[in-house]
Amino acid sequence: MKNRGIIYIILSFILWLVVEYITVWHARFDEWMSYMPLALFQYLFIVLVFWFFLFIKKWNYKKIFIVMIVVMYIFEFLWQNFLLLNIISFIPTSILLIQIWGFLTFIPFWLINRSIKQHIRSTIFYCLWPALGFIMALFI
């Protein structure tokens, strides 16, 4: 079905907005709005990268996971994620970011394809980012 790609773009984009607000901008909403519409174009660009590899190229999950890691580090360093720049928090932050980016990349795809059950372990891992984020907030 051709509409799945469009639904993926819409669902993933909405999730990007929600997750970005929750993780970064909830306390600085006015600052976030000052970055608009550039921020929206960034989120859409990221969504379109994964849409391309999932729906056009039809790459397998391992290849897309590798692309996700590369894109994740590029953007997180461009955004100057201070937790990644700190050597002490690099590994836990990387795990958290993999959970968040995996949530934003794969969960919409699996929902649309009704394949959550086939990827239940990965789904659980990717959905644990709020818990890990809370634990990291307590200790870092």
MODELLER restraints for C-alpha pairs under 7 A, 6 or more apart:
rsr = mdl.restraints
at = mdl.atoms
rsr.add(forms.Gaussian(group=physical.xy_distance, feature=features.Distance(at['CA:4:A'], at['CA:112:A']), mean=6.49, stdev=0.5))
rsr.add(forms.Gaussian(group=physical.xy_distance, feature=features.Distance(at['CA:5:A'], at['CA:51:A']), mean=6.71, stdev=0.5))
rsr.add(forms.Gaussian(group=physical.xy_distance, feature=features.Distance(at['CA:5:A'], at['CA:55:A']), mean=6.27, stdev=0.5))
rsr.add(forms.Gaussian(group=physical.xy_distance, feature=features.Distance(at['CA:8:A'], at['CA:108:A']), mean=6.02, stdev=0.5))
rsr.add(forms.Gaussian(group=physical.xy_distance, feature=features.Distance(at['CA:8:A'], at['CA:109:A']), mean=6.18, stdev=0.5))
rsr.add(forms.Gaussian(group=physical.xy_distance, feature=features.Distance(at['CA:8:A'], at['CA:112:A']), mean=6.93, stdev=0.5))
rsr.add(forms.Gaussian(group=physical.xy_distance, feature=features.Distance(at['CA:9:A'], at['CA:47:A']), mean=6.22, stdev=0.5))
rsr.add(forms.Gaussian(group=physical.xy_distance, feature=features.Distance(at['CA:9:A'], at['CA:48:A']), mean=6.93, stdev=0.5))
rsr.add(forms.Gaussian(group=physical.xy_distance, feature=features.Distance(at['CA:9:A'], at['CA:51:A']), mean=6.79, stdev=0.5))
rsr.add(forms.Gaussian(group=physical.xy_distance, feature=features.Distance(at['CA:11:A'], at['CA:108:A']), mean=6.31, stdev=0.5))
rsr.add(forms.Gaussian(group=physical.xy_distance, feature=features.Distance(at['CA:12:A'], at['CA:47:A']), mean=6.49, stdev=0.5))
rsr.add(forms.Gaussian(group=physical.xy_distance, feature=features.Distance(at['CA:12:A'], at['CA:104:A']), mean=6.06, stdev=0.5))
rsr.add(forms.Gaussian(group=physical.xy_distance, feature=features.Distance(at['CA:12:A'], at['CA:108:A']), mean=5.92, stdev=0.5))
rsr.add(forms.Gaussian(group=physical.xy_distance, feature=features.Distance(at['CA:13:A'], at['CA:43:A']), mean=6.65, stdev=0.5))
rsr.add(forms.Gaussian(group=physical.xy_distance, feature=features.Distance(at['CA:13:A'], at['CA:44:A']), mean=6.29, stdev=0.5))
rsr.add(forms.Gaussian(group=physical.xy_distance, feature=features.Distance(at['CA:13:A'], at['CA:47:A']), mean=6.45, stdev=0.5))
rsr.add(forms.Gaussian(group=physical.xy_distance, feature=features.Distance(at['CA:15:A'], at['CA:104:A']), mean=6.50, stdev=0.5))
rsr.add(forms.Gaussian(group=physical.xy_distance, feature=features.Distance(at['CA:16:A'], at['CA:43:A']), mean=6.58, stdev=0.5))
rsr.add(forms.Gaussian(group=physical.xy_distance, feature=features.Distance(at['CA:16:A'], at['CA:104:A']), mean=6.58, stdev=0.5))
rsr.add(forms.Gaussian(group=physical.xy_distance, feature=features.Distance(at['CA:25:A'], at['CA:32:A']), mean=6.14, stdev=0.5))
rsr.add(forms.Gaussian(group=physical.xy_distance, feature=features.Distance(at['CA:50:A'], at['CA:105:A']), mean=6.77, stdev=0.5))
rsr.add(forms.Gaussian(group=physical.xy_distance, feature=features.Distance(at['CA:53:A'], at['CA:59:A']), mean=5.74, stdev=0.5))
rsr.add(forms.Gaussian(group=physical.xy_distance, feature=features.Distance(at['CA:53:A'], at['CA:64:A']), mean=6.84, stdev=0.5))
rsr.add(forms.Gaussian(group=physical.xy_distance, feature=features.Distance(at['CA:83:A'], at['CA:89:A']), mean=5.78, stdev=0.5))
rsr.add(forms.Gaussian(group=physical.xy_distance, feature=features.Distance(at['CA:83:A'], at['CA:90:A']), mean=6.39, stdev=0.5))
rsr.add(forms.Gaussian(group=physical.xy_distance, feature=features.Distance(at['CA:83:A'], at['CA:93:A']), mean=6.28, stdev=0.5))
rsr.add(forms.Gaussian(group=physical.xy_distance, feature=features.Distance(at['CA:84:A'], at['CA:90:A']), mean=4.78, stdev=0.5))
rsr.add(forms.Gaussian(group=physical.xy_distance, feature=features.Distance(at['CA:84:A'], at['CA:93:A']), mean=6.22, stdev=0.5))
rsr.add(forms.Gaussian(group=physical.xy_distance, feature=features.Distance(at['CA:96:A'], at['CA:129:A']), mean=5.90, stdev=0.5))
rsr.add(forms.Gaussian(group=physical.xy_distance, feature=features.Distance(at['CA:96:A'], at['CA:132:A']), mean=6.55, stdev=0.5))
rsr.add(forms.Gaussian(group=physical.xy_distance, feature=features.Distance(at['CA:96:A'], at['CA:133:A']), mean=6.73, stdev=0.5))
rsr.add(forms.Gaussian(group=physical.xy_distance, feature=features.Distance(at['CA:99:A'], at['CA:125:A']), mean=6.62, stdev=0.5))
rsr.add(forms.Gaussian(group=physical.xy_distance, feature=features.Distance(at['CA:99:A'], at['CA:126:A']), mean=4.33, stdev=0.5))
rsr.add(forms.Gaussian(group=physical.xy_distance, feature=features.Distance(at['CA:99:A'], at['CA:127:A']), mean=6.97, stdev=0.5))
rsr.add(forms.Gaussian(group=physical.xy_distance, feature=features.Distance(at['CA:99:A'], at['CA:129:A']), mean=5.48, stdev=0.5))
rsr.add(forms.Gaussian(group=physical.xy_distance, feature=features.Distance(at['CA:100:A'], at['CA:126:A']), mean=6.44, stdev=0.5))
rsr.add(forms.Gaussian(group=physical.xy_distance, feature=features.Distance(at['CA:100:A'], at['CA:129:A']), mean=5.93, stdev=0.5))
rsr.add(forms.Gaussian(group=physical.xy_distance, feature=features.Distance(at['CA:102:A'], at['CA:126:A']), mean=5.72, stdev=0.5))
rsr.add(forms.Gaussian(group=physical.xy_distance, feature=features.Distance(at['CA:103:A'], at['CA:126:A']), mean=4.93, stdev=0.5))
rsr.add(forms.Gaussian(group=physical.xy_distance, feature=features.Distance(at['CA:103:A'], at['CA:127:A']), mean=6.32, stdev=0.5))
rsr.add(forms.Gaussian(group=physical.xy_distance, feature=features.Distance(at['CA:107:A'], at['CA:123:A']), mean=6.81, stdev=0.5))
rsr.add(forms.Gaussian(group=physical.xy_distance, feature=features.Distance(at['CA:110:A'], at['CA:116:A']), mean=5.25, stdev=0.5))
rsr.add(forms.Gaussian(group=physical.xy_distance, feature=features.Distance(at['CA:116:A'], at['CA:123:A']), mean=6.80, stdev=0.5))
